[in-house]
Amino acid sequence: MMKILAVAVGGSIGAVTRYLVSTWAAGKFGPFFPYGTLIVNVVGCFIIGAFMTFATERYLISPYWRLLVTVGFVGGLTTFSSFSYETFKLLEDSGCAAAISNIAANCVLGFFATWLGILTARLVG
């Protein structure tokens, strides 16, 4: 139950942060490019890279804090950070082909699924 609570607390903070950053960015830079999404994706990538390196290579950090920060907060902020970290680990552990395959699969299938979702919603609605 504590693990779920850690994810829930971190996720709610991350989601609210994402909303605030996106709102701020749209007001600051205009709504013509998703700067808020870009900002949270890049910041989330930095946070997960730095935090997981500290948590796994430098310090002994409680699994609850790891869940709160990575799965919860960063996951609520952006899932792109998970994709980025996992792709980097694939590159380190399995090589370029595995990392490129992950990038290609996520991008191609993700864009296809988005298109399919849009098409479905437009046909149904």
Helices and strands as residue ranges (DSSP letters): H 2-29, H 35-53, I 54-58, H 63-66, I 67-74, H 75-77, H 80-94, H 96-124
